[in-house]
């Protein structure tokens, strides 16, 4: 058996003839050629009566001298220490791959955590989670390895907002702690730097509850709200059928969009959207500037059905929706706006909200809301403008971009219904524009209702709490009790409606006993 030389190995490598050549200078070492300039080193050894072949590396990355040295080392391990070097190498490679899998940056870890948890979150929660981390966490520690993040790094994230934005900072601290619990479970990080961190940060200012209007002011508030509702119709009179026909006639006679808009005192964009087709394809061509456009026949040209969304006076619609929300418990803003016609039973005067749309998603039953006489009147009023699945329809024009984003839409929240509801800021806009003198928020009316109900002393606590969709009693009590109490809550909500509309006597607060001290 000839001894391999560097020149022999080089010529065999360049020749490319498939073969296996042993090295006389190093027992068990072979040079294996598989093609032109394609070769590797092979070690053959015996262990426990079995012959094993082990690759040492490719040529020319591993030269002759290096291959001999490595072969002698591995052969010594097998013969003297009785350890299989091939299994040892595989174990080491597996350990290194496992270590590399743990080397995740904070950005990668946050994305992985969001992907796992988003299946149990609402679309709004997922969006808020991503925005909060993109704004406050990732710019600071996003590129760090998750295993290297310590308490000081988390403190650096929270310090700028801990006192200025207490609610946001606590939410971020809880999310970060949850993410690192996840990382510890999978071995990505050795410890949780955010757990119990709040004990060693500055004391935050006390959280103030959302402002509530005193219930004694509710009759006057409703009187003003009704005056606002009656001040104009639900549909804008400028865009009714006679005006529409006049605008179309002017358009066909050759007048420009701007001339028509100036004639009626509206913007040219409103003219295009409302009178010249509401952005329906094929109804007009070109851009809405000063040139006359070619009229195209379209079945929507003569409008005789329910008014299109662009004809609705959304400020008045928001006032009706706001009153509807207050009369029903009150509901939360999102629960009210996402109400669909399919959830209303007009014969039984009931609104059934799927549990998936309620804040408390753990209750067994859907939330059933008895409808008072005034609530039914509002529903009857909404039939005048009904044109999609939602009780309080929103503008398809202003929400078009929202509807195109399938990750965050009212459609996703409401279960892929047709159309979209009023914007979630509608109630805040009503309070800001029409009642600037009132220091209250839409959610605060839940407190107003609660204070009135308890002050009346005419209804059981359980009926009041269930009207607010609050859990009442312990888990055992709830398991053996019908939590709906529909008829009792119907009396409660009808009394609340009568009080708000000024048809009952005011509730007089009883004097609070004063304890005398010596």
C-alpha positions in Angstrom: 0.0 0.0 0.0 1.8 3.2 -1.1 2.0 6.2 1.0 -0.1 9.2 0.0 1.7 12.4 -0.8 0.4 15.9 -1.3 1.1 15.7 -5.1 -0.7 12.3 -5.4 -3.8 13.7 -3.5 -3.8 16.8 -5.7 -3.6 14.8 -9.0 -6.4 12.4 -7.8 -8.6 15.4 -6.9 -8.1 17.0 -10.3 -8.5 13.8 -12.2 -11.9 13.2 -10.9 -12.0 9.4 -11.3 -14.2 7.9 -8.6 -12.0 5.8 -6.2 -11.0 5.3 -2.6 -7.2 5.3 -1.8 -5.8 4.2 1.6 -2.9 6.0 3.3 -0.1 3.7 4.4 1.3 6.3 6.8 -2.0 6.5 8.8 -4.0 3.2 9.2 -7.7 3.6 8.6 -7.4 6.9 6.6 -8.8 7.0 3.1 -8.9 9.6 0.4 -12.3 9.3 -1.4 -12.8 10.9 -4.9 -16.4 11.2 -6.2 -15.9 13.5 -9.2 -13.7 16.2 -10.7 -12.4 18.4 -7.9 -14.8 16.6 -5.5 -13.1 14.6 -2.8 -13.1 14.1 1.0 -11.3 12.2 3.8 -12.7 9.1 5.4 -11.7 7.3 8.6 -12.5 3.6 9.1 -12.2 2.1 12.6 -13.5 -0.8 14.6 -15.5 -0.4 17.9 -17.1 -3.2 19.9 -16.6 -5.6 17.0 -18.2 -3.3 14.5 -16.6 -1.5 11.6 -17.5 2.2 11.5 -16.8 4.8 8.8 -16.6 8.4 9.7 -16.2 11.4 7.4 -13.4 13.8 8.4 -14.0 16.7 6.0 -13.7 17.8 2.3 -10.5 18.3 0.4 -8.8 20.8 -0.1 -10.3 22.5 3.0 -8.7 19.7 5.0 -5.2 18.9 3.7 -3.2 15.7 3.9 -1.3 16.6 7.1 -4.4 17.8 8.8 -6.4 14.8 7.8 -3.7 12.5 9.3 -3.6 14.4 12.5 -7.4 14.3 12.9 -7.6 10.6 11.9 -5.0 9.6 14.6 -6.8 11.6 17.2 -10.2 10.1 16.5 -8.8 6.6 16.1 -7.1 6.9 19.5 -10.4 7.9 21.1 -12.1 4.8 19.7 -9.3 2.3 20.5 -8.1 3.6 23.9 -11.2 5.3 25.5 -13.7 3.0 23.8 -15.8 6.0 22.8 -17.4 6.3 19.4 -16.1 9.6 17.9 -18.9 9.7 15.3 -21.6 9.7 18.1 -19.6 12.3 20.0 -19.4 14.6 17.0 -23.2 14.2 16.3 -24.0 15.0 19.9 -21.8 18.1 19.7 -23.5 19.2 16.5 -26.9 18.7 18.0 -25.9 20.8 21.1 -24.7 23.6 18.9 -27.9 23.6 16.8 -30.0 23.7 20.0 -27.9 26.7 21.2 -28.3 28.5 18.0 -32.1 28.0 18.0 -32.2 29.8 21.4 -30.4 32.9 20.0 -33.5 35.0 19.3 -33.5 38.7 19.3 -36.2 40.5 21.2 -37.9 41.5 17.9 -38.1 37.8 16.8 -39.3 36.8 20.2 -42.1 39.4 20.3 -43.2 38.4 16.8 -43.3 34.7 17.7 -45.2 35.4 20.9 -47.8 37.6 19.1 -48.3 34.9 16.5 -49.0 32.4 19.2 -51.3 34.5 21.4 -53.2 36.4 18.6 -55.4 33.3 18.0 -57.0 34.0 21.4 -56.9 37.8 21.2 -59.3 40.1 19.4 -58.2 42.1 16.4 -58.1 45.2 18.5 -55.9 43.6 21.2 -53.5 42.3 18.6 -53.2 45.7 16.9 -52.7 47.5 20.2 -50.0 45.0 21.3 -48.0 45.4 18.1 -48.3 49.2 18.1 -47.2 49.5 21.8 -44.2 47.3 21.3 -43.3 49.1 18.0 -43.5 52.5 19.7 -41.9 51.8 23.1 -40.1 48.5 23.3 -38.5 47.5 20.0 -36.7 50.8 19.4 -34.8 50.4 22.7 -34.1 46.6 23.0 -35.5 45.1 19.8 -32.0 44.1 18.4 -30.7 42.6 21.7 -30.6 38.9 22.2 -33.5 37.9 24.5 -31.2 35.9 26.8 -29.1 39.0 27.4 -31.9 41.4 28.4 -31.7 42.2 32.1 -33.7 44.3 34.6 -31.9 47.5 33.7 -32.9 47.1 30.0 -36.6 46.7 30.9 -36.4 49.6 33.3 -35.0 51.7 30.4 -38.1 50.9 28.4 -40.6 51.7 31.2 -39.0 54.8 32.8 -40.1 57.3 30.1 -43.8 56.4 30.4 -44.1 54.9 34.0 -45.4 58.2 35.5 -46.8 59.9 32.4 -48.8 57.0 31.1 -49.4 54.6 34.0 -52.0 52.4 32.3 -49.8 51.9 29.2 -46.7 51.3 31.2 -48.4 48.6 33.4 -49.8 46.9 30.3 -46.3 46.8 28.7 -44.8 45.5 31.9 -47.3 42.7 32.0 -46.8 41.9 28.4 -43.0 41.8 28.7 -43.3 39.6 31.8 -45.6 37.2 29.8 -43.2 37.2 26.9 -40.2 36.2 29.1 -42.2 33.6 30.8 -42.8 32.1 27.4 -39.0 32.5 26.6 -38.1 30.8 29.9 -40.4 27.9 29.2 -38.7 27.2 25.8 -35.2 27.8 27.2 -34.7 31.0 25.2 -33.9 33.1 28.2 -32.6 32.1 31.7 -34.7 34.5 33.8 -37.6 37.0 33.6 -36.3 40.5 34.0 -39.8 42.1 34.1 -41.5 40.0 36.8 -42.3 42.0 39.9 -40.4 44.9 38.6 -43.1 47.4 39.6 -42.2 47.0 43.3 -38.9 48.8 42.7 -40.2 51.6 40.5 -41.6 55.0 41.5 -45.1 55.0 42.8 -47.6 55.8 40.1 -50.3 58.4 40.5 -53.7 57.1 41.4 -55.9 56.0 38.5 -59.0 58.1 38.1 -62.2 56.5 36.9 -63.8 57.6 33.7 -66.0 60.7 34.3 -69.6 60.0 35.0 -72.5 62.4 34.7 -74.5 62.6 38.0 -77.8 60.8 37.4 -79.7 63.8 38.7 -78.7 65.6 35.5 -79.8 62.8 33.1 -83.3 64.2 32.4 -81.9 67.6 31.3 -79.1 65.8 29.3 -81.7 63.7 27.5 -83.8 66.8 26.8 -80.9 68.5 25.1 -80.0 65.3 23.3 -83.5 65.1 21.9 -83.4 68.7 20.8 -80.3 68.0 18.9 -81.8 64.9 17.3 -84.8 66.8 16.1 -82.9 69.8 14.8 -82.2 68.1 11.5 -83.4 64.9 9.7 -81.3 61.7 9.6 -80.7 62.4 5.9 -79.2 65.6 4.7 -81.9 67.6 2.9 -79.4 69.1 0.5 -79.0 65.6 -1.0 -82.6 64.5 -1.3 -84.1 63.2 -4.6 -85.2 66.5 -6.1 -81.8 68.1 -5.6 -80.2 64.9 -7.0 -82.3 65.0 -10.1 -81.5 68.7 -10.6 -77.8 68.1 -10.2 -77.9 65.2 -12.7 -79.7 67.4 -15.2 -77.1 70.1 -14.9 -74.4 67.5 -15.3 -76.0 66.1 -18.5 -76.4 69.6 -19.9 -72.6 70.1 -19.8 -72.0 71.9 -16.6 -68.8 71.0 -14.7 -68.7 69.4 -11.3 -67.4 72.6 -9.7 -70.2 74.7 -11.2 -72.8 72.2 -9.9 -71.1 72.3 -6.4 -71.1 76.1 -6.4 -74.8 76.1 -7.3 -75.8 74.0 -4.3 -73.2 75.2 -1.9 -71.4 71.9 -1.4 -67.9 70.6 -2.3 -67.2 69.1 -5.7 -66.1 65.9 -4.0 -69.5 65.6 -2.3 -71.2 66.3 -5.6 -69.4 63.4 -7.3 -70.0 61.0 -4.4 -73.6 61.8 -3.7 -75.3 63.0 -6.8 -73.1 61.6 -9.6 -73.0 58.0 -8.4 -71.5 57.6 -4.9 -68.3 56.3 -6.5 -70.1 53.5 -8.3 -68.0 52.1 -11.2 -69.0 53.1 -14.7 -71.3 56.0 -13.6 -68.7 58.7 -14.5 -65.4 58.8 -16.2 -62.2 60.7 -15.5 -61.3 62.9 -12.6 -63.6 65.4 -11.0 -62.3 68.7 -12.2 -63.6 71.3 -14.6 -64.2 69.4 -17.8 -67.6 68.0 -18.6 -67.8 64.2 -18.4 -69.4 61.6 -20.5 -72.6 60.2 -18.8 -72.7 56.4 -18.8 -76.0 54.5 -18.4 -76.2 52.8 -15.0 -79.0 51.0 -13.2 -78.2 53.0 -10.0 -78.9 56.3 -11.8 -82.5 56.7 -10.6 -82.4 56.2 -6.8 -85.7 55.3 -5.2 -84.7 52.9 -2.4 -83.0 53.5 1.0 -80.6 56.4 1.0 -77.0 55.6 0.2 -74.5 56.0 3.0 -73.4 59.4 1.7 -76.9 60.8 2.2 -77.0 60.1 5.9 -76.4 62.8 8.5 -73.9 60.9 10.6 -73.8 63.4 13.4 -77.6 62.9 14.0 -77.2 59.2 13.6 -74.5 59.2 16.2 -76.8 61.0 18.6 -79.5 58.3 18.2 -76.9 55.6 18.6 -75.6 57.3 21.8 -79.1 57.4 23.3 -79.6 53.7 22.4 -76.4 52.8 24.2 -77.3 54.7 27.3 -80.8 53.1 27.5 -79.5 49.6 27.3 -77.6 49.2 30.5 -75.6 51.0 29.2 -73.7 48.8 26.8 -70.1 49.5 25.9 -69.3 51.6 22.9 -68.0 48.7 20.7 -70.9 46.4 21.7 -73.4 49.1 20.6 -71.8 50.1 17.4 -71.4 46.5 16.2 -75.1 45.7 16.8 -76.7 44.1 13.7 -80.3 43.7 12.6 -80.0 39.9 13.0 -79.5 40.3 16.7 -82.8 42.1 17.3 -86.0 40.3 18.0 -88.7 43.0 17.6 -91.6 40.7 18.5 -90.1 39.9 21.9 -88.3 43.2 22.3 -84.9 41.6 22.9 -81.4 42.3 21.7 -79.1 39.2 21.9 -75.4 40.0 21.7 -73.1 37.1 21.0 -70.7 36.4 23.8 -67.8 36.7 21.4 -68.6 40.5 21.1 -68.8 41.1 24.9 -65.9 42.0 27.1 -66.7 39.1 29.4 -66.2 36.2 27.1 -66.2 33.5 29.8 -69.9 33.6 30.6 -72.0 30.6 29.4 -74.8 32.5 27.7 -75.0 35.3 25.1 -75.9 38.7 26.6 -79.7 39.3 26.3 -80.8 42.9 26.7 -84.5 43.7 27.1 -85.5 46.7 24.9 -87.5 49.6 26.4 -90.2 51.4 24.5 -87.8 54.3 23.6 -85.1 51.8 22.4 -87.7 50.2 20.1 -88.6 53.6 18.8 -85.0 54.2 17.9 -84.8 50.9 16.1 -88.0 51.8 14.1 -86.3 55.1 13.2 -83.2 53.3 11.9 -85.3 51.5 9.4 -85.5 54.7 7.4 -81.7 54.5 6.6 -81.1 50.8 6.7 -78.7 49.8 3.9 -76.3 47.2 5.5 -76.2 44.6 8.2 -75.5 47.1 11.0 -78.2 48.9 13.1 -76.2 52.1 13.0 -74.6 52.0 9.5 -71.3 53.8 8.9 -70.0 55.5 5.8 -68.5 53.1 3.2 -66.6 56.1 1.8 -64.8 57.1 5.0 -64.2 53.5 6.1 -63.1 52.1 2.7 -59.5 51.9 3.7 -60.5 50.2 7.0 -62.5 47.6 5.1 -59.6 46.8 2.9 -57.4 46.0 5.9 -58.5 42.5 6.8 -56.3 42.4 9.9 -58.1 45.2 11.6 -61.7 45.9 10.5 -65.1 46.2 12.0 -66.0 43.4 9.7 -63.6 41.1 11.5 -64.9 42.2 14.9 -68.5 41.7 14.0 -68.1 38.4 12.2 -67.6 39.4 8.5 -70.9 41.3 8.2 -71.8 43.3 5.1 -70.8 47.0 5.4 -69.5 48.8 8.4 -70.9 50.5 11.5 -70.4 54.0 12.8 -66.9 55.0 13.7 -65.9 54.1 17.2 -65.2 57.8 18.0 -68.8 58.8 17.1 -70.0 59.1 20.8 -66.9 61.0 21.9 -67.6 63.4 19.0 -71.2 63.9 20.1 -70.1 64.8 23.7 -67.3 67.1 22.5 -69.3 69.0 19.9 -72.8 69.2 21.4 -72.1 68.9 25.2 -68.7 70.6 25.8 -70.0 71.8 29.2 -70.4 68.2 30.4 -67.3 66.5 32.0 -68.2 62.9 31.1 -67.1 60.1 28.8 -69.3 57.5 27.0 -68.2 54.7 29.2 -68.9 56.9 32.3 -72.6 56.5 31.7 -72.4 52.9 33.0 -71.5 54.5 36.3 -74.4 56.9 36.0 -76.8 54.1 35.5 -75.3 52.0 38.3 -75.6 55.0 40.8 -79.2 55.6 39.8 -80.2 51.9 40.0 -78.8 51.5 43.5 -80.1 54.8 44.7 -83.6 53.9 43.6 -83.6 50.9 46.0 -86.3 49.3 43.8 -84.2 46.6 42.1 -82.1 43.7 43.2 -78.3 43.9 43.0 -78.2 40.9 40.7 -80.5 42.5 38.1 -78.3 45.7 38.1 -75.0 43.8 37.8 -76.4 41.5 35.1 -77.7 44.5 33.1 -74.0 45.7 33.1 -72.9 42.1 32.1 -70.9 41.8 35.3 -70.3 38.5 37.0 -72.4 38.1 40.1 -71.8 35.7 43.0 -69.2 32.9 43.0 -68.7 30.2 40.4 -70.9 27.7 42.1 -73.8 30.1 42.4 -73.5 31.0 38.7 -73.4 27.3 37.7 -76.9 26.6 39.2 -78.7 29.9 38.4 -80.2 31.4 35.4 -78.2 34.6 34.9 -80.5 36.3 32.5 -83.5 37.5 34.6 -84.9 39.0 31.5 -88.3 40.2 32.8 -86.8 41.7 36.0 -84.2 43.5 33.9 -86.9 44.7 31.5 -88.6 46.5 34.4 -85.3 48.0 35.4 -84.4 49.3 31.9 -87.9 50.6 31.3 -87.7 52.5 34.6 -84.3 53.9 33.6 -85.6 54.9 30.2 -88.6 56.7 31.8 -86.4 58.5 34.3 -84.0 59.7 31.6 -86.9 60.9 29.5 -88.4 62.8 32.5 -91.5 60.7 32.9 -90.9 59.7 36.5 -90.2 61.6 39.7 -86.6 62.4 40.6 -84.8 60.1 43.0 -84.1 61.7 46.3 -80.9 60.7 48.0 -81.4 59.7 51.6 -79.3 61.7 54.2 -76.1 59.9 55.2 -76.0 59.3 59.0 -73.2 61.2 60.7 -71.4 59.4 63.5 -70.8 61.7 66.5 -67.5 61.4 68.3 -66.8 62.5 71.8 
